[in-house]
């Protein structure tokens, strides 16, 4: 299955990477602190997969993000999921 990067994925991935770097963490350190695999973190930052709500909650807690920043992460992910659903419905079988 080919993985593609959407505009929403790129925006969310960039934001996740920026937050991680602002916290002075490597992907490995974030993985240890959050329990996520480095591969999952890498894929999220590259925008090739959309995080689950539980994953965003975990990252928000790990980083102790303010509510507004957590809400922005959720908004970007929701936009990405909604667009993905619309595209799947538009593709004829």
C-alpha positions as CSV (number, residue, x, y, z in Angstrom):
1,X,0.0,0.0,0.0
2,X,1.4,3.4,-1.0
3,X,1.6,6.0,1.6
4,X,0.9,9.6,0.5
5,X,1.4,12.8,2.4
6,X,-1.6,15.2,2.4
7,X,-1.5,18.9,3.2
8,X,-3.1,18.1,6.5
9,X,-0.6,15.4,7.2
10,X,2.3,17.7,6.4
11,X,0.9,20.4,8.7
12,X,0.2,18.1,11.5
13,X,3.6,16.3,11.1
14,X,5.4,19.6,11.0
15,X,3.7,20.8,14.2
16,X,4.5,17.5,16.0
17,X,8.1,17.7,15.0
18,X,8.3,21.4,16.0
19,X,6.9,20.6,19.4
20,X,9.3,17.7,19.9
21,X,12.3,19.9,19.0
22,X,11.0,22.8,21.1
23,X,11.0,20.3,24.0
24,X,14.6,19.4,23.2
25,X,13.7,15.7,22.5
26,X,15.0,13.2,20.0
27,X,12.5,10.8,18.4
28,X,14.1,8.1,20.6
29,X,13.6,10.2,23.8
30,X,9.9,10.9,22.8
31,X,9.4,7.2,22.2
32,X,10.8,6.3,25.6
33,X,8.7,9.0,27.3
34,X,5.5,8.2,25.5
35,X,5.7,4.5,24.8
36,X,5.4,5.0,21.0
37,X,7.8,3.4,18.6
38,X,10.4,5.6,16.9
39,X,8.9,4.4,13.6
40,X,5.4,5.6,14.6
41,X,6.9,9.0,15.6
42,X,8.8,9.2,12.3
43,X,5.7,8.4,10.3
44,X,3.6,10.9,12.2
45,X,6.2,13.7,11.7
46,X,6.5,12.8,7.9
47,X,2.7,13.0,7.6
48,X,2.3,9.5,6.2
49,X,-0.3,8.4,8.7
50,X,-2.9,10.1,10.8
51,X,-2.6,9.6,14.6
52,X,-5.4,8.1,16.6
53,X,-7.2,10.3,19.1
54,X,-5.5,8.2,21.9
55,X,-2.1,8.8,20.4
56,X,-2.6,12.6,20.3
57,X,-3.9,12.5,23.9
58,X,-0.7,10.5,24.9
59,X,1.6,13.1,23.2
60,X,-0.4,16.0,24.7
61,X,0.1,14.4,28.1
62,X,3.8,13.5,27.5
63,X,4.6,17.1,26.5
64,X,2.2,18.6,29.1
65,X,0.8,20.8,26.3
66,X,-1.6,23.7,27.0
67,X,-5.2,22.9,26.1
68,X,-5.1,25.2,23.1
69,X,-2.1,23.4,21.5
70,X,-3.7,20.0,22.1
71,X,-6.9,21.3,20.5
72,X,-4.9,22.4,17.4
73,X,-3.4,18.9,17.1
74,X,-6.8,17.3,17.3
75,X,-8.2,19.8,14.8
76,X,-5.6,19.1,12.2
77,X,-6.0,15.3,12.7
78,X,-9.8,15.6,12.4
79,X,-9.5,17.7,9.2
80,X,-7.2,15.0,7.8
81,X,-9.5,12.1,8.7
82,X,-12.5,13.9,7.3
83,X,-10.8,14.7,4.0
84,X,-9.6,11.1,3.8
85,X,-13.2,9.8,4.3
86,X,-14.6,12.1,1.6
87,X,-11.9,10.9,-0.9
88,X,-12.6,7.3,-0.2
89,X,-16.4,7.8,-0.7
90,X,-15.7,9.7,-4.0
91,X,-13.7,6.7,-5.5
92,X,-16.0,4.4,-7.4
93,X,-15.7,0.6,-6.7
